[in-house]
Amino acid sequence: MALILESMPTSKESGRPVRLGVSPLSWTNDVLEELGGDVPLETCLQEASEIGYEGVELGRKFPRDPQELSSLLARYGLRLISGWYSGFLADRSPDAEWEAAAAHLRLLEGCGCDVLVYAECSRIPPTAPWDQPLSQSPPLSSIDLPAYAERLGQFAARLNQRGMKLAYHYHLKMLVETGEEIAAFFEAAPPQVGLLLDTGHAYAAGADYGELLRRFGNRVTHLHLKDVRRNVLEWARKNDVSFNEAVRAGLFTVPGDGDLDFSAVADFVRGSGYRGWAVVEAQQDPAKATPKVYAQKAFSYVSKLLFA
């Protein structure tokens, strides 16, 4: 299938090597249906476009037909950046994973994406995993890491043959979470397995994202920029609440509104030669944090951070 958007530049395109995008999570949460369930997709796209973002990541309200989605986004001068893919390579073969990913890959390719966000969903509880206490995360030591890394390498190599990069998303409550686990994983994984640098999930797991950039910056294929409210994180850890409870309480916010220092991101972007997207992401209740207000605040903050 042809890359539908490849020859359709928008009026917002800056010519910069790093492009600013936004996740729809500020408008509609992908897991907690009550958060933004009544917000139309068109509201998200219109407001993201008006602020000046060049692209959006996939959300649960987006159509899954490439032509339909491409046409919808084009009306707002936006591109599809990428989309979360729930993988199970810790428990199944690269061939089985490739078959399972086929529809998602067709959607990304058909919308002109060149990055697949891979999130390992093996070993998490099959029912209500985000309602389990934060402390109950599957340890990376529970799997054969070299074998897992090899399977991911094979899957990533097949993506490369299709002109797409794999961006591995470490994440709270998932198999690769802590700083030690992230480091161990990327030391074992072959070079075609790219790193999705997520500032918020690193900080919330106690990892130094600046150190991750120093050690594995050459592996970064995607950037998720979100902030963390330290007081909510401390409360969540002290009371061992669930991921969903922490999100409802306002654990994550947009860059510039929380307690993270984003200077290491600026240094990386300016000094590394990174070419790709920087995606603003914040899982907030739109009834408490007006999406357009926070997305505008993030756009101003990140633009100054990266391009001043």
C-alpha positions in Angstrom: 0.0 0.0 0.0 1.3 3.4 -0.9 2.2 5.8 1.9 -0.8 8.1 1.6 0.6 11.1 3.5 4.1 11.0 2.2 3.5 13.6 -0.4 1.1 15.7 1.6 3.0 18.2 3.6 1.0 20.4 5.9 1.2 24.2 6.4 2.6 23.6 9.9 5.7 21.7 8.8 8.7 23.5 10.2 11.5 21.8 8.3 13.1 20.9 11.6 14.6 17.4 12.1 12.5 17.0 15.3 8.7 17.4 14.9 6.2 18.0 17.6 3.3 15.7 18.1 0.7 15.1 20.8 -1.0 12.0 22.2 -4.8 11.9 22.3 -4.6 10.7 25.9 -5.2 14.2 27.3 -8.6 14.2 25.5 -9.6 10.6 25.8 -7.9 7.9 28.0 -7.3 4.6 26.3 -8.0 2.4 29.4 -10.2 4.4 31.7 -13.3 4.9 29.5 -14.9 7.4 31.8 -12.0 9.8 31.2 -12.9 11.7 28.1 -15.4 9.1 26.9 -17.7 11.9 25.8 -15.0 14.0 24.0 -15.4 13.7 20.2 -12.3 12.7 18.3 -12.8 15.7 16.1 -12.4 18.0 19.1 -9.0 16.4 19.8 -7.9 16.8 16.2 -9.2 20.3 15.8 -7.5 21.6 19.0 -4.2 19.8 18.3 -4.2 21.4 14.9 -5.1 24.9 16.2 -2.2 24.7 18.7 0.3 23.9 16.0 1.1 20.2 16.5 2.1 18.4 13.3 0.9 14.9 14.2 -1.0 12.7 16.7 -0.5 9.2 17.9 -3.2 6.6 17.7 -6.1 6.5 20.2 -9.0 4.2 20.8 -11.5 6.5 19.0 -9.5 6.6 15.7 -10.8 4.7 12.7 -8.6 1.6 11.8 -8.9 1.9 8.1 -5.8 3.6 6.7 -7.5 5.5 3.9 -10.3 6.7 6.2 -7.9 7.7 9.0 -5.5 9.4 6.6 -8.3 11.4 5.0 -9.6 12.4 8.5 -6.2 13.6 9.7 -5.5 15.4 6.4 -8.6 17.6 7.0 -6.9 18.9 10.1 -3.4 19.2 8.6 -2.1 16.4 10.8 -0.2 13.1 10.3 -0.4 9.9 12.2 2.9 9.5 14.1 2.7 6.0 15.4 0.5 3.7 17.6 0.9 1.5 20.6 1.2 -2.2 19.8 0.7 -4.8 22.5 3.2 -7.5 21.9 3.8 -10.9 23.5 7.3 -11.9 22.3 8.2 -13.1 25.8 5.8 -15.9 25.2 5.5 -16.5 21.4 7.6 -16.7 18.3 8.5 -13.9 16.0 6.4 -15.6 13.3 3.3 -15.7 15.5 3.9 -12.1 16.6 4.3 -11.0 13.0 1.0 -12.5 12.1 -0.7 -10.9 15.1 0.7 -7.5 14.2 -0.3 -7.6 10.5 -3.4 -5.4 10.7 -1.7 -2.8 13.0 1.3 -2.7 10.7 -0.9 -2.2 7.6 -2.6 0.8 9.4 0.7 2.4 10.3 2.2 1.9 6.8 -1.0 3.1 5.1 -0.8 6.3 7.1 2.9 7.0 6.4 4.3 6.1 9.8 7.9 4.8 10.1 7.9 3.8 13.8 6.0 1.1 15.6 5.7 1.5 19.4 6.2 -1.9 20.9 4.9 -2.6 24.5 5.5 -6.1 26.0 2.3 -7.3 27.5 3.3 -10.8 28.5 3.4 -11.8 32.2 1.0 -9.0 33.3 -2.4 -10.2 34.8 -4.9 -11.0 32.0 -7.7 -9.2 33.9 -7.6 -5.6 35.1 -3.7 -5.4 35.1 -3.9 -1.6 35.6 -6.0 -2.0 38.8 -3.3 -4.1 40.5 -0.9 -2.4 43.0 2.1 -0.6 41.5 4.4 -3.0 43.4 3.0 -6.0 41.6 5.0 -5.8 38.4 6.4 -8.8 36.5 10.2 -8.9 37.0 12.4 -9.1 34.0 14.3 -11.9 35.8 11.2 -14.1 35.2 12.1 -14.7 31.6 15.0 -15.9 29.5 16.4 -12.5 28.6 18.8 -13.5 25.9 16.1 -15.5 24.1 13.6 -12.7 24.5 16.0 -10.1 23.1 16.8 -12.4 20.1 13.1 -12.7 19.3 12.6 -9.0 19.5 15.6 -8.5 17.2 14.1 -10.8 14.6 10.8 -9.0 14.8 12.5 -5.6 14.5 14.6 -6.8 11.6 11.4 -7.7 9.7 10.1 -4.2 10.5 13.3 -2.7 9.1 12.8 -4.5 5.9 9.4 -2.8 5.6 11.0 0.6 6.2 9.8 0.8 9.8 11.7 1.1 13.1 10.7 -0.6 16.4 10.5 1.7 19.4 10.5 -0.4 22.6 8.3 1.2 25.3 9.4 0.5 28.9 6.4 1.1 31.1 5.2 1.0 34.7 3.6 -2.4 35.6 5.2 -4.1 32.6 8.1 -6.5 32.1 10.8 -3.8 31.5 10.1 -1.0 34.1 13.0 0.0 36.4 16.3 1.6 35.4 18.1 -1.7 36.0 15.7 -3.6 33.9 15.9 -1.0 31.0 19.7 -1.2 31.1 19.8 -5.0 31.2 17.3 -5.2 28.4 19.1 -2.8 26.0 22.5 -4.4 26.8 21.0 -7.7 25.7 18.9 -6.5 22.7 20.5 -6.3 19.2 20.9 -2.8 17.7 17.8 -2.9 15.5 15.7 -2.8 18.7 15.1 0.9 19.2 14.4 2.7 22.5 11.3 4.8 23.1 12.5 7.3 25.7 9.6 8.1 27.9 10.5 10.7 30.5 7.5 10.2 32.7 7.6 6.4 33.0 11.4 6.5 33.7 10.9 9.0 36.5 7.9 7.2 38.0 9.9 4.0 38.1 12.9 5.6 39.8 15.1 5.7 36.7 17.3 8.5 35.6 16.3 9.2 32.0 19.3 11.4 31.5 21.5 8.4 32.3 19.5 6.3 29.8 20.2 8.9 27.1 23.9 8.9 28.0 24.1 5.1 27.8 21.6 4.3 25.0 21.0 7.6 23.2 22.1 6.0 19.9 19.2 3.6 20.2 16.4 6.2 20.6 13.9 6.0 17.8 11.0 7.9 19.5 10.4 10.4 22.3 7.4 10.6 24.7 7.6 13.7 26.8 5.4 13.7 29.9 5.9 15.2 33.3 5.2 13.8 36.8 3.8 15.4 39.9 6.2 14.3 42.6 3.7 14.6 45.4 1.2 12.3 43.7 4.0 9.8 42.9 5.1 9.7 46.5 1.5 9.2 47.7 1.0 6.4 45.1 4.2 4.6 46.1 3.6 5.0 49.8 0.1 3.6 49.6 0.9 1.1 46.8 -2.1 2.1 44.8 -2.9 0.9 41.3 -1.7 2.5 38.1 -5.3 3.6 37.3 -5.7 5.1 40.8 -2.4 7.1 40.3 -3.6 8.3 36.9 -6.9 9.4 38.3 -5.1 11.3 41.0 -3.0 13.2 38.5 0.3 11.3 38.5 1.1 12.5 34.9 0.9 15.9 33.4 2.3 17.8 30.4 6.0 18.9 30.2 6.5 22.0 32.2 3.7 21.4 34.6 5.3 18.9 37.0 8.6 18.2 38.7 10.9 16.8 35.9 14.0 18.5 34.6 13.8 18.3 30.8 17.2 19.8 30.2 18.7 16.4 29.3 16.1 16.1 26.5 17.1 19.4 25.1 20.8 18.5 25.3 20.1 15.2 23.5 18.0 16.7 20.7 20.5 19.4 20.0 23.6 17.2 20.3 22.7 13.7 19.1 21.4 14.2 15.6 18.1 12.7 16.6 15.6 12.7 13.7 12.0 12.0 14.6 9.1 12.9 16.7 8.8 14.4 20.2 5.4 13.5 21.4 3.7 15.4 24.3 1.8 12.9 26.4 -0.2 13.2 29.6 -2.9 10.9 31.0 -5.2 13.3 32.8 -8.9 13.6 33.4 -10.1 16.2 30.9 -12.8 17.3 33.3 -10.0 18.4 35.7 -7.3 19.4 33.2 -8.8 21.1 30.1 -7.0 19.4 27.3 -6.5 22.4 25.0 -5.1 24.5 27.8 -2.6 21.9 28.9 -1.7 20.9 25.3 -1.0 24.6 24.5 1.1 25.0 27.6 3.1 21.9 26.6 3.5 23.1 23.1 5.0 26.4 24.2 7.2 24.8 26.8 8.6 22.1 24.5 9.1 24.5 21.6 11.2 26.8 23.8 13.0 23.8 25.2 14.0 22.2 21.9 14.1 25.1 19.5 15.1 28.3 21.4 
